[in-house]
Amino acid sequence: MKKNFQILVITGILLVITVGMAFAAEKLPAPFVILPQPQNLVLLKGSGLEAGKLHQLILKGDFKRPVMGNLLSQLIIGKTAGKGTLELILDKNRTAIPSEEGYIMTISDDKVEILANGEAGLFYGCQSLEQLLEDARDYQKPVPACKITDYPALSYRAVHWDVKHHLDHMNYYYESIDRLARYKINAIVFEFEDKLRYRRQPLVGAPHSISIDEMAALTHYARERHIEITPLVQGLGHATFILKHQEYANLREMSWNRWAFCPLNEGTYQVLFDLYRDAIDATPGSKYIHIGGDEIGNIGLCPRCKPTAEKEGMMALNLYWLKRVCEFAKENNRIPIFWDDMPLKYAGVVESADNDSLSDSELDEIWQKGIPKLDSLLTDFPKNCVYMRWNYSMARQPGNIRILDWYKSRGLQAMIATATNAQGGILFQTDERNLGNTSTGISTIRSFIQLAAEKKISGELCTAWDDRAPHMENRWRGFIASGEYGWSPNGRSLEEFDKAWLQREFGLSIPDYYSFNQKLRIGSMLRYEAFFRNGDLLSDENGLQSVVQLEHWLTPLEGQEKRCFDYTSKLIDLPDLNSPGSWSRKYKVRLDESSIEINNFESTSERLAELYNSCKRNSYYWSLSKSLYNFQISAPRILLALKDCDTADKAKQKAGIENVKKAMSDFQQTWEDVKLVYSQTSFITNPPNFIPDRYFHLASQREDLSWMIQAEQLYYGMIDKWLHSEH
């Protein structure tokens, strides 16, 4: 008893010391930035480290030289320590570092020592040093003498690459892995869908998909940088990429619906297990396999499943599938990860996770009914599974917290998943909808990760859904934020993070970042909704208009592909030259907004060009930004040109018609530029033998990048007919 008491006292003292370190940490003087923010930093007396002074590397311990960045990779191996030396020391008995990913780095008198008890710690110490050396070089200032003690809060810090609607070039994936490692992200959940060239079920893989050997090579490259690639192959639902093929039609729950497998059809498991085996071969040595399982619906309806659904409930069917795939994962030495929403939905509690307006009594009533349903099938919840609690809001809803607590109290392992929501920063695109606080996406990421750290949850995933296939560059601000807060949840404020992000990613400082970003986003949304009737616009929570999801009116329902839709009825009309001025009055608000955008165009385009020319890293981001901005201005141009036509003055009307023609020509030119810039990193056209996977996502509607401009194509077709009919 006395011994236990002493252990408790010592543990308490260590905890106080650790917490004290976290709060007592000093900050590096400007302009030096390490991202993610280190757990503890102490400035030392004396001289630090000047740029270019390091020239040799000494390795102490049984390990190979870690992969290094551009600056440190130039160091030669030396024999004796001294000035100009980076000394890496691996000491597996150094228990003062609470993680194999942690390190202690001391910088003084033009030399550096990095100490760790794991090779990952040495790697991450070098990543931090590389960032400091970049700043020393860029700002011509010596790195101050300091001691950094650093380690992650969460052990599994993952981002999500979803390639259902687009595929990037392999070199971009390699470059992205280097970029993730720079920010101490250590996992990628790679959602293949049909973009892996499956061997056992070759019909599923798209013609331009990644081969298993290519993926295995990428996995090896990532592991050298302490990143694990976790494959994700959707299982029971989200299966249209498989079930679109008639050869698999007999495995559908409903013959006319390609969304879900029948969970009681043994053929389901023959196909899925083949796909899982290929995914495992493509990611050799990885710990996890993500089996999907979310948003299933449409099960319990076929003659095979209906009796079970009626007798035991839908949750039993879902858990039967989960049990089968978890057994498969165990046999193949993988830990399965599972989206957790469906069992919670069947128990009636999942809605409470997204609703922060419930009263305590309403919440209690929901959970009093739900817990018995969950507990009645608790033995059917596989214990070797990780239940991925996904929530794309602030995650502090009491219902969401109760779900996490239920997992813990029942001995089930949980991780959390948040989302980037395309909060890519200054890039703007068709699914950039948040025009309020530009840090909103980052605040949700931070909120959920902080909750995970409080609940002692070891892993987090930052998802990046490809529903509208935004360019990957649109995701990086969110990815990097998940690395920042997954490592140090209570570190920087949102404003401090954005300053660090701009400096680390681009070597830039943008004092008016938020106002500049806001201006670009408003222009982006104007382009997105420029041609829609007011009846097809809704006001969001900020009082701003956003388009009802475009895909829902561009896509026929399944089984109605041959139905004729009048898509143009959703678009605004054109000027009636027999009633001059009426069109301009009708659309005055958007025409006024267009005038503002045109007036801002010259200064904004010059600003983007300046950022492109002055950035020290990642100029592609600004090249893409420039091309998208030049493209988006085409919408206000065409609207104002149409306004010029809306007059009784024949001479002005004629000049307006010429302006319309020029605006349409400018649109084509800027669109060609967007395609050219996109093609530098991405495949922008599906091959001719690709079998389309048509459902409500906008990006699934075309076999090339023109899914982005369907509204423009429809409206410009109307203009072309109008020009010929009127003139």
N, C-alpha and C positions, 0 to 999 in steps of 0.2 A: 504494500500500500504506500509506504514511504517512498519507495523507488518510483512508483507511478506518479506520485505527487511531484517528485523532483523533475521527472520528465516533462510533466505539464508546465511546471514553472519555466524550465529551460525553453520549451517550445514557445511559451508565451513571450519570453524575452526575445527570442529570435524573430517572432512575428512582429513585435513592436519595432525591432531594429529594421526589419524588411520594410514595413510600412513607413517608418521614419525616413529610410533611404529614398523611398518613392516620392515623398513630399519634400525632402530636404535637397533634392537634386538641383544643382545649379544649371544655368543655361549657357550654351555657347554664345559668345558675342557675335553680332552680325559681322559678316554675312554668312557665317557657317551654319549649315543645316544638315542634320541626319534624319532621314525618313525611312522607317518609322522612328519616332522619338525614343531615345534610349531610356531605360528605366532609371538609371542613376548616373549623374555626371558631376565630377568635382574638378574645379579648376585648380591647377598646381602653380607654384611659383617657378620662375625661371623661363627659359626660352622653350619654344615648342618645336614646330617642324615647318621649314620653308618648302615651297613647291620645288620639285626637281632634286631635292637633296637625297632622297632614298635611292640607293643604287644596288643593294644586295639583299638577299633573303636567306635566313637561317631557319632550318626546320629541326625542332627538338621533339623526338617521340617517334612512334611507329605509325606513320601515315604518309600518304603521298601529297604532293603539293596540290592545294585546292585550286579549282578554277578561279581565275582572277579577272578583273576588269581591264580596260585598256591601259591604265597607268601602272598598276601593280604587275601585270603580266610581263612588263619589260625588265623586271628585276632579275638579276642573275643569282644563282645559288652561291653563297659565300661560306666561309669556314669560321671566322671569328667575329664576335659582336663588336659593336662600336657605333660611332656616328654614321648616319646614312644606311642603317640596317633595320630591316623589319624582321623581327624574331617571332616565329610561331611556335608555341609550346603546347603540346598535348599532354595533359596530366589527368588521367581517368580517375585519380583518387582525390581530385580537388572538389570536395563536396560543397564548398562555399558557393559554387555556381549551381543553381537549382535546376538546370536543364542542360541536356547535351547540345542544345541550340544556343546556349548562352555563352558569354565570353567576358573577359576583363581585358580592356585595352588601355595601355599607358603610353602617352606621347610626351616626350621631353627631350630637349637637347638634340634635336634632329635624329632621333631614333624612336622606334615603336616596338612595343612588346604586346602580343596578343596571346592570352592564355585561355584555354578551354579544356573541358573534360570530354568533348566529343568533336568529331571532324566538322559537323555542321556548325558548331560554335566558331571554329576557326574561319570557316567560309563566311559566316555572317559578320564576323569582326572585320574581315577584309572588305566586305561590301560597305560597311560603315566608313572604313578608312578611305576607300576609293572616293566616296562622296566628299569627304573632307578635303582630299587632295584636289578634286575638281574645283572646289571653291577657292582653295589656295591659289591654284593656277589662274582661274577666271578673274579673281579680284585682286591678285598679286598681294596677298597678305599671308603671313605664316599661320599655320594651325596653332592655336594656343596650347600650351602644356595642360594636359588634363588626364584624368583617369575615369574611364567609363566602365560601369558594371551593368551588363545588359542581358536580358533573357525574355522569352515570350510569355504572355499570359495564357494564350491558347496554343495547344500543340498541333492542331490541324487547322491550317489557314488556307482555305481553298477558294479558287474562282471557277466559274462555270463557262465553258465554251460550248455553245449550242450551234450546230452547223446544219440545222434542218433545212434552211432556205438559202444558204449561201456557203461557199467554201473559199477559204483564203489559200494563197500559195504556201507551200511548205516552208519557204525561207522566212515568210512572215511569222509562222508559228515558232520557228527556231529563235528569231529575234525577240518574239514576245516572251519566250521562256527566260531569256537573259534579262529581260525587263522585269519580269515577275520576281526573279531571284534577287534583283537589286533591292526590292522592297520587302524581302524576307517572306514572301508568299511561298508556301511549301507544297501546294497540291493544286492540281487542275482536275475538275470533273469534266471530262470530255464526252459530250453527248453526241454519239455517232449518228443515230438514225440510219439513213441509207448511205452515209458518206464514208463507210468502211467497206472495203472490198471483201466481203465475207466469202470464205472458201466452202464451208459446209452447206450454206444456203446462198449460192451465188446470185440467185434471182433478186435478192434484197438489195445488194449493193448497187449504187448508181454507177454509170459508166465512167465518171470522172472521180470516183471515190479514192480515198487513200488506201494503199495496199497495206496488208498486215505487216509486211517487212518494213515499209516506210514508217508505220506507226511504232513498231518496236524500236526502230532507230531513234525516233523522236523521244520515246520513253527513256531510252538509255541516256540520251543527251540531257534530258530533264533531271534524271537521277544524279548525274554528275554535279548538278547545280542544286541538289537537295530538294528537288520537286518531284512528287509522285503523281503520275497520271492515273486517275481513277476512271475507268470506262463506265459510261452510262448507256445502257440499251433499254429503251422503254419496254415494259412487260405487258401487263394485262390491258391497259388502255393506252391512248396516244399511239395506237398501232397502225395508223393509216399507211405509213411508209412500208409496212409489210403486207397488210391486208388489202391494199389497193390492187395487188396482183390477183388475178382470177384463180391462179393455182392454189392460193391460200383461202379462197372464199369459204370453203367448208369449215374453216376454223373460226369464222366470225360468230359472235353471239347471236346477231341477227343478220340474215343473209344480205340485206340491203344496206347495212351499216358497217363501214370499214374501221370504226373507231376502236372496238374492243374485241379481244379474244374470248372464246368460251372457256371459262376456268375449269370445266369438267370434261373437256375434250382432251384426251391424252395427246392428240396431235399437236395441241398448243405447246406442250412441254418439249416435244421432240424438236419443234422449230426454235423455240426460245433458247433451249439449252445449247443447240448448235450455234446460235448467235452469241450466246454468252461465252462459249468455248473459244470462238474466234476473237472475241473482245479480250479475253484473258491472254490468248496468244499474242495479241497486238500490244499488250501492256505487261510484258514479263516482269515478274518480281514485285508487282504492286500488291498492296495490302487489301484494298477494298474493291468491290464491284457495286456500282449503283444500278439497281434493278427497276427504278422508276416507280410506278404504281399509283400515280396521282390522278385525280379527276376522271375516274374510270366511267361511271355511269353505264347504262345499257347492258348490265349483266342481270342474271336472275330472270331472264325473259324467254330463253329458248326452252324447248321441251325437256332438255337434259338438266337444266339448272333450276327451272321453276319450282319443282317439288322441294328442293333443298332451301331455296329462298323463302318459300311459304312456311316451311316447318322450322328452320333454324335461323332464318334471317339473312339479310344481304351481307352482314359482317362475316358470317361463317364462310360464305363463298369467297370473300376477299381474303380472309385469313388462310383458307385452304390453299389458294394460289401462293400466298406469301410463304407458307410453310414449305411448299414444294420447292420454290426457288431458293429459299434459305438453306434447305438441305443440300441442294445442288452446290451452292456457294461453299458450304462447309467441306463437301467432298473435294472441292477444287481449291482448297486453302485460301479462300477469299472471305472477307467479312462483308456481308451485304448491307447496303445503305438503301433506305426505303422512304419515299415521300409519305408522310404520316396522315394525310388528310382524310382518307376514305374510312378507316375504322372509326375515327373521331366523328365523321359526318354521320355514319350509321348509328352512333351512340347519341347523336344530337347535341354534341358539345363544340364542334369545330366553329360554328358561327360565333360563339362567345369569344373566340380568339381574335376576331377582327372587329368586335363591337365594344367600344369604350363608353357607350351611353347606357349600358345596362345598370340598373340599380342593384344593390347588394342582394335584395330579396329575389329579383329576377335571375341573377346569376346563381344563387343558391338553389333555386328551383330547377334550373337547367342541369346543374351538376348532381343534384339529388336523384334525378332521373337517369342521368348519363353514367354515373359511376357504376351502378349495378350492372348495366349493360356491358360496360368495358370489363368489369371484374368477372362476369359470368363466363367470358371467353379468355380470361387472362392466360390460362395454360396453353392457348393456341397462339399467343403472341411469341414468336421465336425469340429466344434469349441471345442468339448469336447475331442479332440484327441491330443496326443503328437506325433509330427512328428520327428522320430529319424533319424537325419542326419548322416548317416554312411559314413566314409571315412577312409581308412586304410593307408593313406599317411601322409605327414606333415601337411596337412589340410590348408595351407596358400594360396592355389590357389585362385585367385580372383573370379573364378566361384563358389567355395565352400562358400566363404564369401558372395557373392551375394545371394546365396540360403538362408543362415541364415538371411540376411537382409530382403529378401522378406517375410519370415515367420513373422518376427517381425513387418514389416510395414503393414502386412495384419491381424494382430491380432491373429496369429496362434502360438501355443506353440511348441517350439522345444527343443530337447536335442541332444547330440552328442554321437556318438559311434565310438570308435577306437578299436584296436585289439592287443592281446598279440603276435600273429604270432609265437607262440611257442618259444618266447624268454625266455626260462626257465633258462638260465645261463649255468652252466657247463654240464647239461644234454644234450645229443645229441641223435638224433633220425631221423627217415626217413623224417620228414619235417623240419629239421633244415637246411635251405638253405643259410642263410645269413652268409657269411664267412668274411665280411668286419668288420667294426666297431661293436663290440659286443653290443654296446649301441644303435644301430640303432632302434630296436624295442621300446626301452624305450624313445628315442627321439621323435618318432612319437606320442606316448601316451602323453608325456609332451606337445608337440606342440599343439595338438588338444584341450587338457584341458585348456591350457593357452588362446587359442582363445575363448573357451567357457566362461572363466572367464571375458575376455575383453568384450564379447558381452552380459554379464549379463545373461547367460544361466544357469539354476539351476541344470541341471543333466547331468551326463556322464555315459557311459556304456563301459566297457572293454570286448570285445567279445573274445571267445575262441572256434572257430569252430572245430568240431569233424571230419572233412573230412578225415583225416588220423589217427584219434583216438590216438594222442600222450598221454602219461601218464599225468595225471593231474599235477604231480610235474613239468612238463615242462612248466606249465603256471604261476607258482607262482611269479616268478620275475616280470612279466608283471602285474599280479594282484596287487602286493604290490606297484608297481610304480604308478598304477592308484589311489591307496589309498593315496600315498605320494602327488601326484600333484593335485588330486581332493580336497585335504584338503588345500594344500599350493602350488599353481601353480608356484610361482616364488621363491621357496625355494632352495633346494640343486641343485648343478650341477649334471650331469649324473655320473661323477666319484664319487662324494660325496654320491650319492644315492647308488651306488653299494657297497661302503664301509659300509654304514649303513645297507643295506640289508644283507650282509654277517655276520655282527655282530649280528643283531637282529634274523635272521633266524637260525644261526648255532653257534653263539658265536665264530666266526673265523675271522681272518685277513689273507687275501691272497694277499701279495704285488704284485705278478706277475699275478694277476687274468686274465688280458686281454690276455697275451701271453699264459698262460696255457689253457685258454678257447679256444683260436684260434687253438692251437695244437690239442685239442680234437675234435673240429668241422671239421678240415681238415681230420682227421682220420675217422670221421663219414661219411663224404661225399665220401671218397674213398670206404668205404664199400658199400655205397648206389649205386654207379655207377660202381663198379669194373667189373661187368660182361657184361656191355652193349657195343655194337659196337659204334665206334666213331660217326657214322652217326646218332645215337640216343642221342647224347649229344649236348648241346648248351652252348655257352659261356655267362656268365652273365656279369653284368656291371663292375665287378671287374676283368674280364678276366679269371675267374675260370669257370670250367665246372660244369653244373648241368643237371640232367637227365630230359628229357621231361617227363611230368607227367606220371608216371608209369601206372596209372589207365586207361589212354586212349588207351593203347595197350593191357591191360589185360582184358578189358571189351568189350564184343560184344555189338553192338548197339541194342537198344530195337527193338524187332521183328526179331533179327538175332541170337537168342540164340543158334540155332542148326548149325550155320555156323561154319565151321572148320577153326581155326586160327593156323598158324604156329608161335607160340609165340617164339620158340627158334631161329627164324631167327633174332630176335632183340638182341641176345646175342653173345658174342665173340665166335670164334671157339676154338678148342682145338689143341694142338701141333700135327703136322704131323711128325711122326717118320721117314718117308721116306725123309723128308726134314729138318733135324735137324738144329736148330738155327733160322729158319725163323720165327717161332712164337715169340721167344724172341725179335727178332729185331722189329717185327711188333708192339709189345705191350711194347716197352722199357720204355716209359714214366710212365705207370702205374706200371710196375715192379720196376722201380726206386723209385716211391712213396711208394710202398709196403715195400721195403727194409728200407726206412726211418722209417716207422711205426713200423716195427719189431724191429729195433734198439732202438726205443723209448719205446718199450712196458714195459720192466722191470722197468725203472725209473718211468714211468707214472703210472703203476699199483701200485707201492710202494707209490707213492704220493697220490693216491686215497685212499689207505688203511690207510695212515697216517691221511688224512682228516676225514675219517670215525671214526677212533679211538679218534681223538682229538676234534671233534665237541661236543658242549655242548647241542645242541638241534637238533631235526629232523635228526637223524642218518639214517632214511630210505632213504632220498635223496641220501646219499652217498652209501648206499647199492645198490640202483638202479643204480647209476652211475657206480659202480664197475662191476655189472653184465652186463650192456650194453657195457662197454669198453672191457671186456673180450670176449664178443660176437662179437663185430665189428672187432676185430683183426683176426677173422677167415677168412675174405676175403683176406687180403694180404698173410696170411699163405697158402691158397690154390693156389693163383697165383704163389707164389715163389716155391711151391712144383711142380707145373706144369712146371715151368722153369727148375727145376732140371731134369725133364724127357726129356726136349728138347735138347738132346745131342746124338752124334753118339757113345759115350762110353757106352757099354752095361751094365757095372757094375754100372756106375753112373745113367744110365737110370733105372735100377732095384731099386736102392736106392731111386730114385725120386718117383717111383711108390709107394713104402712103405710110403714115406712122404705124398703123396697125400691121401692115405688111412687114415693115422694118422690125417691129417688136417680135413678130412671129419668127422672122429670120434670126434675130438675136437669141431667141429661145433655143432654136436648134443648135446654134453655135456654142452656147454655154452648156447645153446638155451634152454635146460631144466632148467638151472639156471635162465634165464630171465623169463621164464614162472612162476617159483616158486616165484620169487620176485614180479612180477606183481600180482600174485594171492593173495598176502597179503592184497591188497587194492581193487582189481578189479575182476569182473567176466571175465574170459578169454575164456569162451565157451558159446555159445547160447544153450538153451535146445533143445532136439530133435524135439519138436513140434513147434519150432519157424519158422514162414513163412519168407523166405528171402526177402530182399528189395534190389534187384540188380540194382544199377546204377553206374555211373562212379567213385564214390569214392572208393579208394583202400580198405578202411576198410570194405566196404560192400561186398567184394568178397568171404569171407570165414566166417564160423560160429565159428571160434576160432581165436586165436592170430596168426595163421600161415599166415594171410594176410601180416604180416610184412616180411615174408621170401619167398614170391612167386618166386622172381628172383633166390634166392639160390636154392630152390627146383628144378626149371627148369634146372639150370646149373649143379647141382650135379647129376641130372638124366642123363644129357648128359655125364658127367664124368663117371658115373657108366657103361653106355653102351660102352663108349670108352675103359675103362679098360678091359671089357670082350672081345671086338672085337680085341683089339691090343694084348692082353696077355692071 
